């Protein structure tokens, strides 16, 4: 698959198809969107929000979460604010999210089946990583959005004038519901 992508890329560049996507690194709308990495949102999310290339910083991870005040999503949000001029943040979860009801017990079985050993998992645990919590999903999408919005709003490094709002987007229609 990656080799096919590389062939496509060579043709894309030679045809100068990139020209329609040229934009500044600073988001035109001074907006960051934290959302899920779900493939259904790849084109639906920006289309449903009316965003074009260069309009916003899109931060994606499994579930569209800030799971701790110092995780990579929060780091990206802080960079967006202080380095790239973001003034507003949308947290956008979605319906039928795979991270809902996700659990480490499922991952555990999959990891063992793919060759990760119990010794490796024990070593990680002994380093202070709580795999159960780290790979746990959420049970309630609305509550998950509220928790993530609250984590951002109350973060000691986020300026009080930054607007943070939470939403759930319908994975099929793109309709937004504000939380």
DRENPA-3360 file (N, C-alpha, C; in nm, 2 decimals, always signed):
BEGIN
1 = XXXXXXXX = +0.08/-0.12/+0.00/+0.00/+0.00/+0.00/+0.09/+0.13/+0.00 ~ +0.19/+0.13/+0.08/+0.27/+0.25/+0.09/+0.35/+0.27/-0.04 ~ +0.39/+0.17/-0.11/+0.45/+0.18/-0.24/+0.36/+0.24/-0.34 ~ +0.23/+0.20/-0.34/+0.13/+0.26/-0.43/+0.11/+0.41/-0.40 ~ +0.11/+0.44/-0.27/+0.10/+0.58/-0.23/+0.22/+0.66/-0.28 ~ +0.34/+0.61/-0.27/+0.46/+0.68/-0.32/+0.45/+0.70/-0.47 ~ +0.40/+0.60/-0.55/+0.38/+0.62/-0.69/+0.28/+0.73/-0.72 ~ +0.17/+0.73/-0.65/+0.07/+0.83/-0.67/+0.13/+0.97/-0.63;
9 = XXXXXXXX = +0.21/+0.98/-0.53/+0.27/+1.11/-0.48/+0.36/+1.17/-0.59 ~ +0.44/+1.08/-0.65/+0.52/+1.13/-0.76/+0.44/+1.20/-0.87 ~ +0.33/+1.13/-0.91/+0.24/+1.19/-1.01/+0.17/+1.32/-0.96 ~ +0.13/+1.32/-0.84/+0.06/+1.43/-0.78/+0.16/+1.56/-0.79 ~ +0.28/+1.54/-0.75/+0.38/+1.65/-0.75/+0.41/+1.69/-0.89 ~ +0.43/+1.59/-0.98/+0.47/+1.63/-1.12/+0.35/+1.71/-1.19 ~ +0.23/+1.68/-1.15/+0.11/+1.75/-1.21/+0.09/+1.88/-1.14 ~ +0.16/+1.91/-1.03/+0.15/+2.03/-0.95/+0.01/+2.05/-0.89;
17 = XXXXXXXX = -0.05/+1.93/-0.85/-0.18/+1.93/-0.79/-0.17/+1.99/-0.65 ~ -0.06/+2.01/-0.59/-0.04/+2.07/-0.46/-0.07/+2.21/-0.46 ~ -0.07/+2.28/-0.57/-0.09/+2.42/-0.58/-0.22/+2.47/-0.52 ~ -0.32/+2.39/-0.53/-0.45/+2.43/-0.47/-0.46/+2.42/-0.32 ~ -0.35/+2.36/-0.26/-0.35/+2.35/-0.12/-0.25/+2.44/-0.05 ~ -0.18/+2.52/-0.12/-0.08/+2.61/-0.06/-0.15/+2.70/+0.04 ~ -0.10/+2.70/+0.16/-0.15/+2.79/+0.26/-0.04/+2.83/+0.36 ~ -0.07/+2.93/+0.44/+0.02/+2.97/+0.55/+0.01/+2.87/+0.66;
25 = XXXXXXXX = +0.12/+2.87/+0.75/+0.11/+2.78/+0.86/+0.01/+2.83/+0.97 ~ -0.02/+2.96/+0.97/-0.11/+3.02/+1.06/-0.25/+3.00/+1.02 ~ -0.34/+2.94/+1.11/-0.48/+2.92/+1.06/-0.56/+3.05/+1.04 ~ -0.61/+3.05/+0.92/-0.69/+3.17/+0.88/-0.80/+3.21/+0.98 ~ -0.86/+3.11/+1.03/-0.98/+3.14/+1.13/-0.93/+3.14/+1.27 ~ -0.80/+3.13/+1.30/-0.75/+3.13/+1.44/-0.82/+3.02/+1.52 ~ -0.85/+2.91/+1.46/-0.92/+2.80/+1.52/-0.84/+2.67/+1.52 ~ -0.86/+2.59/+1.63/-0.81/+2.46/+1.64/-0.93/+2.37/+1.66;
33 = XXXXXXXX = -0.93/+2.25/+1.60/-1.03/+2.15/+1.62/-0.96/+2.02/+1.67 ~ -1.01/+1.98/+1.78/-0.96/+1.85/+1.84/-1.07/+1.75/+1.81 ~ -1.04/+1.64/+1.73/-1.13/+1.55/+1.69/-1.07/+1.41/+1.68 ~ -1.16/+1.31/+1.65/-1.12/+1.17/+1.65/-1.05/+1.14/+1.51 ~ -0.97/+1.04/+1.51/-0.90/+1.00/+1.39/-0.98/+0.91/+1.30 ~ -1.11/+0.89/+1.33/-1.20/+0.80/+1.26/-1.20/+0.84/+1.11 ~ -1.19/+0.74/+1.02/-1.18/+0.76/+0.88/-1.30/+0.83/+0.82 ~ -1.42/+0.81/+0.89/-1.54/+0.87/+0.84/-1.53/+1.03/+0.84;
41 = XXXXXXXX = -1.44/+1.08/+0.93/-1.43/+1.22/+0.95/-1.33/+1.29/+0.86 ~ -1.25/+1.21/+0.79/-1.14/+1.27/+0.71/-1.18/+1.38/+0.62 ~ -1.29/+1.36/+0.55/-1.34/+1.47/+0.46/-1.47/+1.53/+0.52 ~ -1.55/+1.45/+0.59/-1.68/+1.50/+0.64/-1.66/+1.61/+0.74 ~ -1.56/+1.60/+0.84/-1.55/+1.70/+0.94/-1.52/+1.84/+0.88 ~ -1.41/+1.85/+0.80/-1.39/+1.99/+0.75/-1.51/+2.04/+0.66 ~ -1.57/+1.95/+0.58/-1.68/+1.99/+0.49/-1.80/+2.04/+0.58 ~ -1.83/+1.96/+0.68/-1.94/+2.00/+0.77/-1.92/+2.13/+0.85;
49 = XXXXXXXX = -1.79/+2.16/+0.87/-1.76/+2.28/+0.94/-1.73/+2.40/+0.85 ~ -1.73/+2.37/+0.72/-1.70/+2.48/+0.62/-1.56/+2.52/+0.62 ~ -1.47/+2.43/+0.66/-1.33/+2.46/+0.66/-1.25/+2.42/+0.54 ~ -1.17/+2.51/+0.49/-1.08/+2.48/+0.38/-0.94/+2.47/+0.43 ~ -0.85/+2.41/+0.34/-0.71/+2.40/+0.38/-0.66/+2.54/+0.42 ~ -0.59/+2.54/+0.54/-0.54/+2.66/+0.59/-0.62/+2.73/+0.69 ~ -0.75/+2.69/+0.70/-0.84/+2.76/+0.79/-0.82/+2.73/+0.94 ~ -0.78/+2.60/+0.97/-0.78/+2.56/+1.11/-0.67/+2.46/+1.13;
57 = XXXXXXXX = -0.63/+2.45/+1.26/-0.54/+2.34/+1.30/-0.63/+2.22/+1.34 ~ -0.61/+2.11/+1.27/-0.69/+1.99/+1.31/-0.60/+1.90/+1.38 ~ -0.64/+1.87/+1.51/-0.56/+1.78/+1.59/-0.65/+1.65/+1.61 ~ -0.59/+1.54/+1.57/-0.67/+1.41/+1.58/-0.60/+1.31/+1.66 ~ -0.68/+1.23/+1.73/-0.63/+1.11/+1.81/-0.75/+1.02/+1.83 ~ -0.73/+0.90/+1.88/-0.83/+0.81/+1.91/-0.93/+0.86/+2.01 ~ -1.05/+0.89/+1.97/-1.15/+0.95/+2.06/-1.16/+1.10/+2.06 ~ -1.07/+1.17/+2.01/-1.07/+1.32/+2.02/-1.06/+1.36/+2.16;
65 = XXXXXXXX = -0.97/+1.31/+2.24/-0.96/+1.33/+2.38/-0.83/+1.40/+2.42 ~ -0.84/+1.47/+2.53/-0.73/+1.51/+2.61/-0.74/+1.42/+2.73 ~ -0.65/+1.32/+2.74/-0.66/+1.22/+2.85/-0.58/+1.26/+2.97 ~ -0.49/+1.35/+2.95/-0.42/+1.41/+3.07/-0.38/+1.55/+3.04 ~ -0.36/+1.63/+3.14/-0.32/+1.77/+3.11/-0.19/+1.79/+3.04 ~ -0.11/+1.68/+3.03/+0.02/+1.70/+2.97/+0.04/+1.59/+2.86 ~ -0.07/+1.55/+2.79/-0.05/+1.45/+2.68/-0.02/+1.53/+2.55 ~ -0.01/+1.45/+2.44/+0.03/+1.52/+2.31/-0.08/+1.60/+2.26;
73 = XXXXXXXX = -0.21/+1.57/+2.28/-0.32/+1.66/+2.23/-0.31/+1.79/+2.30 ~ -0.29/+1.79/+2.43/-0.28/+1.92/+2.50/-0.16/+2.00/+2.46 ~ -0.05/+1.93/+2.44/+0.07/+2.00/+2.39/+0.04/+2.06/+2.25 ~ -0.03/+1.99/+2.16/-0.06/+2.05/+2.03/-0.15/+2.17/+2.05 ~ -0.24/+2.16/+2.14/-0.33/+2.28/+2.16/-0.25/+2.40/+2.21 ~ -0.16/+2.38/+2.30/-0.08/+2.49/+2.35/+0.01/+2.55/+2.24 ~ +0.07/+2.46/+2.16/+0.14/+2.51/+2.05/+0.05/+2.59/+1.95 ~ -0.07/+2.54/+1.93/-0.16/+2.62/+1.84/-0.19/+2.76/+1.90;
81 = XXXXXXXX = -0.21/+2.76/+2.03/-0.24/+2.89/+2.09/-0.12/+2.99/+2.09 ~ -0.01/+2.94/+2.14/+0.10/+3.03/+2.16/+0.19/+3.05/+2.04 ~ +0.20/+2.96/+1.95/+0.29/+2.97/+1.83/+0.21/+3.01/+1.71 ~ +0.08/+2.97/+1.70/+0.01/+2.98/+1.58/-0.11/+3.07/+1.58 ~ -0.13/+3.14/+1.70/-0.24/+3.24/+1.71/-0.38/+3.19/+1.73 ~ -0.40/+3.06/+1.77/-0.54/+3.01/+1.78/-0.60/+3.08/+1.90 ~ -0.73/+3.12/+1.88/-0.81/+3.19/+1.98/-0.93/+3.11/+2.02 ~ -0.97/+3.02/+1.93/-1.09/+2.93/+1.96/-1.06/+2.79/+1.94;
89 = XXXXXXXX = -1.12/+2.70/+2.02/-1.10/+2.56/+2.01/-1.23/+2.49/+2.01 ~ -1.25/+2.40/+1.91/-1.37/+2.31/+1.91/-1.32/+2.17/+1.94 ~ -1.39/+2.11/+2.04/-1.37/+1.97/+2.07/-1.48/+1.90/+2.00 ~ -1.45/+1.81/+1.90/-1.56/+1.75/+1.82/-1.55/+1.60/+1.83 ~ -1.63/+1.54/+1.91/-1.64/+1.39/+1.91/-1.74/+1.35/+1.81 ~ -1.77/+1.22/+1.79/-1.86/+1.18/+1.69/-1.95/+1.06/+1.73 ~ -2.06/+1.04/+1.67/-2.14/+0.93/+1.69/-2.08/+0.80/+1.65 ~ -2.11/+0.69/+1.72/-2.06/+0.56/+1.69/-1.91/+0.55/+1.69;
97 = XXXXXXXX = -1.85/+0.61/+1.79/-1.70/+0.62/+1.80/-1.65/+0.49/+1.85 ~ -1.54/+0.44/+1.79/-1.48/+0.31/+1.83/-1.41/+0.32/+1.96 ~ -1.38/+0.44/+2.01/-1.31/+0.46/+2.14/-1.42/+0.44/+2.25 ~ -1.54/+0.45/+2.22/-1.65/+0.43/+2.32/-1.65/+0.28/+2.35 ~ -1.64/+0.25/+2.47/-1.64/+0.11/+2.52/-1.51/+0.04/+2.49 ~ -1.41/+0.11/+2.45/-1.27/+0.05/+2.43/-1.22/+0.01/+2.56 ~ -1.14/-0.11/+2.57/-1.08/-0.15/+2.69/-0.95/-0.21/+2.67 ~ -0.86/-0.21/+2.77/-0.73/-0.27/+2.76/-0.74/-0.42/+2.75;
105 = XXXXXXXX = -0.85/-0.48/+2.81/-0.86/-0.63/+2.80/-0.87/-0.67/+2.66 ~ -0.94/-0.60/+2.57/-0.94/-0.63/+2.43/-0.80/-0.61/+2.37 ~ -0.74/-0.50/+2.40/-0.60/-0.48/+2.34/-0.51/-0.58/+2.39 ~ -0.52/-0.62/+2.52/-0.43/-0.72/+2.58/-0.43/-0.85/+2.49 ~ -0.55/-0.90/+2.46/-0.56/-1.02/+2.39/-0.51/-1.01/+2.25 ~ -0.53/-0.89/+2.18/-0.48/-0.86/+2.05/-0.33/-0.85/+2.05 ~ -0.27/-0.79/+2.15/-0.13/-0.77/+2.17/-0.06/-0.91/+2.18 ~ -0.11/-0.99/+2.27/-0.06/-1.13/+2.29/-0.06/-1.21/+2.16;
113 = XXXXXXXX = -0.18/-1.20/+2.09/-0.19/-1.27/+1.96/-0.09/-1.22/+1.86 ~ -0.05/-1.09/+1.87/+0.05/-1.04/+1.77/+0.19/-1.05/+1.82 ~ +0.22/-1.11/+1.93/+0.35/-1.14/+1.97/+0.41/-1.06/+2.08 ~ +0.33/-0.97/+2.14/+0.38/-0.89/+2.26/+0.37/-0.99/+2.38 ~ +0.47/-1.00/+2.46/+0.47/-1.09/+2.57/+0.42/-1.03/+2.70 ~ +0.38/-1.12/+2.79/+0.33/-1.07/+2.92/+0.45/-1.00/+2.99 ~ +0.57/-1.05/+2.97/+0.69/-0.99/+3.03/+0.71/-0.84/+2.99 ~ +0.68/-0.82/+2.86/+0.69/-0.68/+2.81/+0.58/-0.60/+2.87;
121 = XXXXXXXX = +0.46/-0.65/+2.88/+0.35/-0.57/+2.95/+0.38/-0.55/+3.09 ~ +0.44/-0.65/+3.16/+0.48/-0.63/+3.30/+0.59/-0.52/+3.32 ~ +0.69/-0.52/+3.22/+0.79/-0.42/+3.23/+0.73/-0.28/+3.21 ~ +0.64/-0.27/+3.12/+0.58/-0.14/+3.10/+0.50/-0.09/+3.23 ~ +0.43/-0.19/+3.29/+0.36/-0.16/+3.42/+0.46/-0.12/+3.53 ~ +0.57/-0.19/+3.53/+0.67/-0.16/+3.64/+0.74/-0.02/+3.62 ~ +0.72/+0.03/+3.50/+0.77/+0.17/+3.47/+0.67/+0.28/+3.51 ~ +0.56/+0.23/+3.57/+0.46/+0.33/+3.62/+0.35/+0.36/+3.52;
129 = XXXXXXXX = +0.34/+0.28/+3.41/+0.23/+0.30/+3.31/+0.11/+0.21/+3.35 ~ +0.00/+0.28/+3.37/-0.12/+0.20/+3.40/-0.19/+0.18/+3.26 ~ -0.16/+0.06/+3.20/-0.21/+0.03/+3.07/-0.37/+0.02/+3.07 ~ -0.43/-0.02/+3.18/-0.57/-0.02/+3.18/-0.63/+0.11/+3.16 ~ -0.57/+0.21/+3.23/-0.62/+0.35/+3.22/-0.58/+0.41/+3.09 ~ -0.46/+0.39/+3.04/-0.40/+0.45/+2.92/-0.48/+0.41/+2.80 ~ -0.52/+0.28/+2.79/-0.59/+0.23/+2.67/-0.74/+0.22/+2.69 ~ -0.79/+0.27/+2.80/-0.93/+0.27/+2.83/-1.00/+0.37/+2.74;
137 = XXXXXXXX = -1.12/+0.34/+2.69/-1.19/+0.44/+2.61/-1.29/+0.52/+2.71 ~ -1.40/+0.54/+2.66/-1.50/+0.61/+2.74/-1.64/+0.54/+2.72 ~ -1.73/+0.56/+2.82/-1.86/+0.50/+2.81/-1.97/+0.59/+2.76 ~ -1.95/+0.72/+2.78/-2.05/+0.82/+2.74/-1.98/+0.93/+2.66 ~ -2.02/+0.95/+2.54/-1.96/+1.04/+2.45/-1.98/+1.19/+2.50 ~ -2.10/+1.22/+2.54/-2.13/+1.35/+2.59/-2.04/+1.39/+2.71 ~ -2.03/+1.29/+2.80/-1.94/+1.32/+2.92/-1.80/+1.33/+2.88 ~ -1.76/+1.25/+2.79/-1.62/+1.26/+2.74/-1.59/+1.40/+2.68;
145 = XXXXXXXX = -1.68/+1.45/+2.60/-1.66/+1.59/+2.55/-1.65/+1.69/+2.66 ~ -1.74/+1.68/+2.76/-1.74/+1.77/+2.87/-1.61/+1.76/+2.95 ~ -1.56/+1.64/+2.97/-1.43/+1.62/+3.04/-1.32/+1.69/+2.97 ~ -1.31/+1.66/+2.83/-1.20/+1.72/+2.75/-1.21/+1.87/+2.75 ~ -1.33/+1.93/+2.73/-1.35/+2.07/+2.73/-1.30/+2.13/+2.86 ~ -1.34/+2.07/+2.97/-1.31/+2.11/+3.11/-1.15/+2.11/+3.13 ~ -1.09/+2.00/+3.08/-0.95/+1.99/+3.10/-0.87/+2.10/+3.03 ~ -0.92/+2.14/+2.91/-0.86/+2.25/+2.83/-0.89/+2.38/+2.90;
153 = XXXXXXXX = -1.01/+2.40/+2.94/-1.05/+2.53/+3.00/-0.98/+2.56/+3.13 ~ -0.96/+2.45/+3.21/-0.89/+2.47/+3.34/-0.74/+2.45/+3.34 ~ -0.69/+2.42/+3.23/-0.54/+2.40/+3.22/-0.47/+2.53/+3.26 ~ -0.37/+2.51/+3.35/-0.30/+2.63/+3.40/-0.23/+2.71/+3.29 ~ -0.20/+2.65/+3.17/-0.13/+2.72/+3.07/-0.22/+2.77/+2.96 ~ -0.35/+2.75/+2.96/-0.44/+2.80/+2.86/-0.49/+2.94/+2.91 ~ -0.47/+3.04/+2.83/-0.52/+3.17/+2.86/-0.67/+3.18/+2.88 ~ -0.72/+3.25/+2.97/-0.86/+3.26/+3.00/-0.95/+3.32/+2.88;
161 = XXXXXXXX = -0.88/+3.39/+2.79/-0.96/+3.45/+2.68/-0.98/+3.35/+2.56 ~ -0.92/+3.23/+2.57/-0.94/+3.13/+2.46/-1.08/+3.07/+2.48 ~ -1.15/+3.07/+2.37/-1.29/+3.01/+2.37/-1.28/+2.86/+2.34 ~ -1.34/+2.78/+2.43/-1.34/+2.63/+2.41/-1.48/+2.58/+2.42 ~ -1.53/+2.51/+2.31/-1.66/+2.46/+2.31/-1.66/+2.32/+2.26 ~ -1.76/+2.24/+2.30/-1.76/+2.10/+2.27/-1.88/+2.06/+2.19 ~ -1.86/+1.96/+2.10/-1.97/+1.92/+2.01/-1.96/+1.76/+1.98 ~ -2.07/+1.71/+1.93/-2.07/+1.57/+1.88/-2.12/+1.59/+1.74;
169 = XXXXXXXX = -2.04/+1.53/+1.64/-2.08/+1.54/+1.50/-2.14/+1.40/+1.47 ~ -2.25/+1.40/+1.39/-2.31/+1.28/+1.34/-2.22/+1.22/+1.23 ~ -2.17/+1.10/+1.25/-2.07/+1.04/+1.16/-2.13/+1.02/+1.02 ~ -2.25/+1.03/+1.00/-2.31/+1.01/+0.87/-2.35/+1.14/+0.80 ~ -2.43/+1.23/+0.88/-2.48/+1.35/+0.82/-2.39/+1.47/+0.84 ~ -2.30/+1.47/+0.94/-2.22/+1.58/+0.97/-2.29/+1.68/+1.06 ~ -2.41/+1.66/+1.10/-2.48/+1.75/+1.19/-2.41/+1.76/+1.32 ~ -2.39/+1.89/+1.37/-2.33/+1.91/+1.50/-2.43/+1.93/+1.61;
177 = XXX = -2.40/+1.87/+1.73/-2.48/+1.90/+1.85/-2.39/+1.96/+1.95 ~ -2.42/+2.08/+2.00/-2.33/+2.14/+2.10/-2.36/+2.07/+2.23 ~ -2.25/+2.05/+2.31/-2.26/+1.99/+2.44/-2.23/+2.09/+2.54;
% end
